[in-house]
């Protein structure tokens, strides 16, 4: 009996250790899962508080104030209408919040924000923050935007100037080829005219009798 009890003690200790490890593993997983979606949880909490504030402002006194004749005649019906109104309002707002989270893909966007925040930790320069003066913030944003646009336009202008210079050289080369061709044609015409004049002069020097006598 003593030996069996001694042999069972390590088994029980091992089982207890496994249970403790299992519980700690589950806790770590739950902590990781809760830490992986902090922004979404914060967003949900903010939406819940906003919804609660909205429901608190839609109190029965305020509701009955807009239905005074009915609330005086039948307060029970007015109270039932108010409860139904609150229930439907809460359901609709919760559905809208869920739709915004789903269609807006907020979980992915929040994870992207977490990634950007993690990358920003290594940058020594502080990120831009609004100064509180809308005009100044808009001007500062527009100035940087216009500077980028100006630099882009300069680059594009240089490209166009380079392309235009290349086209101008091609046009000039074409004009020179046309001029050279015209000169060659004019020279050929002049040579042909000179040859024709020489031929006419040679024919005019011969008399008709000599010409036919030779035949």
C-alpha positions in Angstrom: 0.0 0.0 0.0 2.8 2.4 0.9 4.5 1.7 -2.4 1.3 2.3 -4.4 0.7 5.6 -2.5 4.3 6.7 -3.2 4.0 5.8 -6.9 0.8 7.7 -7.2 2.2 10.9 -5.7 4.4 11.8 -8.7 1.5 11.1 -11.0 -0.7 13.5 -9.1 2.1 16.1 -8.9 2.6 15.8 -12.7 -1.1 16.2 -13.3 -1.3 19.3 -11.2 1.7 20.8 -13.0 0.1 20.1 -16.3 -3.1 21.8 -15.1 -1.2 24.8 -13.9 0.6 25.0 -17.2 -2.6 24.7 -19.1 -4.2 27.5 -17.1 -1.2 29.7 -17.6 -1.1 29.0 -21.3 -4.8 29.9 -21.6 -4.2 33.1 -19.6 -1.3 34.0 -21.9 -3.4 33.4 -25.0 -6.2 35.5 -23.6 -3.8 38.3 -22.8 -2.3 38.1 -26.2 -5.7 38.1 -27.9 -6.8 41.1 -25.8 -3.6 42.9 -26.5 -3.8 42.2 -30.2 -7.0 44.3 -30.6 -6.6 47.2 -28.2 -7.8 49.9 -30.7 -10.9 47.9 -31.7 -11.8 47.4 -28.0 -11.2 51.1 -27.3 -13.4 52.0 -30.3 -16.1 49.6 -29.0 -16.0 51.1 -25.6 -16.3 54.6 -27.0 -19.3 53.6 -29.1 -20.9 51.9 -26.1 -20.5 55.1 -24.0 -21.8 57.2 -26.8 -24.8 54.9 -27.1 -25.4 55.0 -23.4 -25.2 58.8 -23.4 -27.8 58.8 -26.3 -30.1 56.5 -24.4 -29.8 58.5 -21.2 -30.7 61.6 -23.0 -33.8 59.9 -24.5 -35.4 59.6 -21.1 -39.0 59.0 -20.5 -39.6 62.5 -19.2 -38.2 64.0 -22.4 -40.1 61.5 -24.5 -43.4 62.2 -22.8 -42.9 65.9 -23.1 -43.3 65.6 -26.9 -46.4 63.5 -26.4 -48.1 65.4 -23.6 -51.8 64.7 -24.6 -51.1 61.0 -25.0 -49.0 60.8 -21.9 -51.7 62.5 -19.8 -54.5 60.3 -21.2 -52.7 57.0 -21.2 -49.3 57.1 -19.4 -49.0 53.3 -19.5 -49.2 53.3 -23.3 -46.7 56.2 -23.5 -44.3 54.2 -21.2 -44.6 51.1 -23.5 -44.0 53.2 -26.5 -40.9 54.7 -24.9 -39.5 51.3 -24.0 -40.1 50.1 -27.5 -38.5 53.2 -28.9 -35.4 52.7 -26.6 -35.1 49.1 -27.6 -35.3 49.7 -31.3 -32.9 52.7 -31.1 -30.4 50.6 -29.2 -30.7 47.8 -31.7 -30.4 50.0 -34.7 -27.3 51.9 -33.4 -25.6 48.7 -32.5 -26.3 47.3 -36.0 -24.9 50.5 -37.5 -21.7 50.3 -35.4 -21.3 46.6 -36.4 -21.8 47.6 -40.0 -19.2 50.4 -39.8 -16.7 48.0 -38.2 -17.3 45.3 -40.9 -17.6 47.4 -44.0 -14.9 49.8 -43.0 -12.6 46.9 -42.2 -11.6 48.8 -39.0 -9.7 45.8 -37.6 -7.2 45.8 -40.5 -6.9 49.6 -40.4 -6.3 49.6 -36.6 -3.6 46.9 -37.1 -2.1 49.2 -39.8 -2.1 52.0 -37.2 -0.3 49.7 -34.7 2.3 48.9 -37.4 2.9 52.5 -38.2 3.1 53.3 -34.5 5.7 50.5 -34.1 7.7 51.9 -37.0 7.5 55.4 -35.6 9.2 54.4 -32.4 12.6 54.3 -34.1 12.3 57.7 -35.7 13.7 60.5 -33.5 11.8 63.3 -35.1 8.4 63.9 -33.6 5.4 63.4 -35.8 3.3 66.3 -37.0 0.6 67.5 -34.7 -2.0 70.2 -35.3 -1.2 73.5 -33.8 -4.8 74.3 -32.9 -5.0 77.1 -35.5 -6.9 75.7 -38.5 -5.7 78.4 -40.9 -2.0 77.8 -40.0 -2.4 74.0 -40.3 -4.1 74.3 -43.7 -1.5 76.7 -44.9 1.4 74.5 -43.8 -0.2 71.5 -45.4 -0.9 73.4 -48.6 2.6 74.8 -48.8 4.3 71.4 -48.6 1.7 70.1 -51.1 2.4 73.0 -53.5 6.1 72.6 -53.1 5.9 68.9 -54.1 3.7 69.9 -57.1 6.2 72.6 -58.1 9.0 70.1 -58.0 7.0 67.6 -60.0 6.2 70.2 -62.6 9.8 71.2 -62.8 10.8 67.6 -63.5 8.1 67.3 -66.1 9.1 70.6 -67.7 12.7 69.4 -68.0 11.5 66.2 -69.7 9.4 68.2 -72.1 12.2 70.6 -72.9 14.5 67.7 -73.6 11.9 66.0 -75.8 11.3 69.3 -77.6 15.0 69.8 -78.1 15.3 66.4 -79.7 12.3 67.0 -81.9 13.7 70.4 -82.9 17.0 68.7 -84.0 15.0 66.1 -86.0 13.0 68.9 -87.7 16.2 70.9 -88.4 17.8 67.8 -89.9 14.7 67.2 -92.1 14.8 70.8 -93.3 18.4 70.5 -94.1 17.7 67.3 -96.1 14.9 69.1 -98.0 17.1 72.1 -98.7 19.9 69.8 -99.9 17.5 67.9 -102.1 16.1 71.1 -103.6 19.7 72.3 -104.3 20.5 69.0 -106.0 17.3 69.2 -108.1 18.1 72.8 -109.1 21.6 71.9 -110.0 20.3 69.0 -112.2 17.9 71.3 -113.9 20.6 73.9 -114.6 22.8 71.2 -116.0 20.0 69.9 -118.2 19.3 73.4 -119.5 22.9 74.0 -120.2 23.2 70.7 -122.1 20.0 71.6 -124.1 21.4 75.0 -124.9 24.7 73.5 -126.1 22.7 71.0 -128.2 20.6 73.7 -129.8 23.7 75.8 -130.5 25.4 72.8 -132.2 22.4 72.1 -134.3 22.0 75.7 -135.4 25.6 75.8 -136.7 24.9 73.1 -139.2 23.3 74.1 -142.6 20.4 72.1 -143.9 22.3 71.1 -147.1 25.2 69.8 -145.3 23.0 68.0 -143.0 21.1 66.3 -145.7 24.1 65.8 -147.9 25.8 63.8 -145.3 22.8 61.5 -145.3 
